[in-house]
Amino acid sequence: MTSLYPGHFISFEGIDGAGKSTHVDAFCKLMQDRFPGKEIILTREPGGTALGEQLRSLLLDAPMNLETEALLMFAARREHIAQVIEPALTAGKIVISDRFTDASFAYQGGGRGLSIQKLNELEQWVQGRADGKLLQPNLTILFDLPGEVAEGRRSKVRAPDKFEKMDLNFFDKVRQEYLRRAKEDPKRFYLVDATKTPESIWGDLQAIEIKI
């Protein structure tokens, strides 16, 4: 996609257990090595700001109405864009975010069943610019993994949050919504076969051509 800013925006996506967080730090270092003149900003959603981190603790653990959950996700995102992402991109920096809006479509839409139309409206409202264009990542790296494989991986990690406790059917629907988004915008998405070994996945990440 054509960049709307001097900077470059990359997001990491995938269902819980897909392994994206295993590689994000190393990928930041890779980008720093490739583009030594650029500052790298690593951030995450929900979170990324003081307010966003407070909302993150609520979103990941507190029970709430589905629409409340979606609205809080996008409220945290609006603050994230205003305070971190847009200023960094305007200054020519490389922003790498562990999750962005595709996660809301996947989890609140695909997994929980919230209307995709409502999510589209929130996306337009929160990410829409004065010129009518939509702030989206230049590149979204999607770690794709079957739900049953991810389930086995999640069982070996720390205490799960409320999303990680969801059943296999939930994660199958999350995955399918991710894949729908990727099919809808193939130029933005780079699919990683997350069933591979970490070494093989890292090789795939190193092979991505990024022009800035």
N, C-alpha and C positions, 0 to 999 in steps of 0.2 A: 504494500500500500504506500501511497505518497505520504511523506512525513509532513505533519502540520507544524512542526517545531524544529528548531536547530538540533535538539537532542534526539535521543532514540529510546524507545520504550519497549521492553521485553517482559512478558509475563510467563510464569511457570504454572501449569495447571495439571490436574489429575485427581482421581479419587484417592481417598485416604488409604495409604499402603502402597501407592504406585511408585514411591521412591523419589519423587521430585525434590524433596528437601535434602536428600542425600547429596545431590549434585549442585545445588544452587550456589553454595559458597565457592566451589571450585570453578563454576562457570563465571562468577564475578571476577575471579582472578584471571581466567582466560581472557575475558573482555578487557581487563586492565592491561594485560600483556599485548593484546592485539592493538589496542587504542591507548597508548601511554599518555597521550595528550588530553584524554577525556577523564573527567571525574565519574566514578561509578557510585550510584546510589542504590543500596540494597534495602528493600522494604517489604512489607507483607500486608495481607488482608485476611480477616478484619484486623485493623491495627494501623501502624505506620505513623500515627500521631499520638499525643498524650490522650486526647479524647477517644481516638480510635482504639487504643489499647484498653481503656476502661470499658468501652462497648464490647470489645473482644471477649473479655472475661464473662460478661453477661450472655453474649450470643452463643458461646461454646458450652455453657453450663446451665444457664437458667431456663426453665420451661417457659414458653410464651406462645401466644397466638402466632400462626404462620405469617399473617400479614404484618404483624408487629416485627417479627424476625426479619422479614424482607426490608421493611422500612428502616430498621436500625442498621442493617447491612449497607444500604445505600446512603444513609446518613453518615456512617463512618467513612464510606467511600468519597462522599462529597468533600468532607473535611480533608481526607487524604489527598485528593486532587488539588484542592485549593492551597493546602499548606506545604505539600511535598512534591507531588508529581508534576503539576503544571509549572511551578517556578523552576524546578530542575530541568525540565525539557526546554523551557524558554531560555535558560542559561547554557544550553548546549550539552548538558550532562546525559549520561546513559543511566536510565532507571530500570532496575530489574526488580520485579515484584513477585513474591510468592503468593499467587492468586490475584485475580482481578474480577471483572464482571462476569466472565464465563462461569465462574464458580457459583454465582447467584442463580444463573439460569440452570446450572446442573443440579445444585442442591435444593434450592427453594422451588425451582420449577420442575425439573425432572424427578428428583427424589421425593419432595414433599407434595408436589402437585399443584403449586400455585400457578395461576393463569400466566401463560407466556406473554399474552397481550399486556398484562399489568407490568410484567418485568420489562417489556419493550418500552413502555411509557416511562418507567423509572429510569431506564438506561438513557433515554433521550433527554429527560429532565436533568439528570445528574451529570451526564457527560457531554451534553450539547454545548456548543460554543456559540458566540454571538454571530459568527458567519454561517451558522446552520450546519456546520460539520460536526462529526462526533469524535470525541477523543477516544481512541482505541489503541492498544499496543501495536507497534509496527510488526512485532513477531510474538506469537504465542506458542510456546513449546508445550505440547500436550503429551503427558506420560500416560499411554493407554494400556490398561491392564484389566483382564476379566475379574469380576467381583469376587469369585471364589479364591483366586490367587491372592488378591489384596487382603481378603479376610484372614487368611493364614498368616500373612505378614503383620497385620495389625495386632494379632493376638500375642505377638512377641515383644511389643513395645510397652511404653509407659501406660499409666492409668488413662483409659480412653475418655474423650470428651463426649458430649451427648450425640454428636454426629457419628463418631467412630463406634458407638454402641449400636447403631442401626443395623438392620438385618440385611441379608444378601440381596433380597428383592429391591430394597432401597438403593443399594449401590449399583445394581444392574441398571436401574432407571437413571441414576446420576451419570453413569458411563454413557448411556445411549444419548442423553441430552448433550453431553460434551461432544460426542461424535456428530450429532446433528449440527451443532454450532460450527464444527470444523468443516463439515461438508458445505455449509452455507457460505463460509468465508475461507476457501482453501488457500488463498494467497497469503493470508495472515498466519495460518496454523502450520506447525511442523510437528508431525506425529512421531513419537518415540515408542517403539515396541518395548514396553516396560517388563515383559517377561524375560528379557535377556539378562545376562549377568551385569553387575554394575560396571565392570571393565568395558564390556561391549557397548553399553549405553553411553559411557563417557566418550568412547570413540565416535559414536553417532553425534554427540553434542559438539565435539571438536570439528566435525565435518560440516557443520552448518555454515553456509556462506552468509555473512552479515556485511552489508554495505552501508557505511555511514558517511 
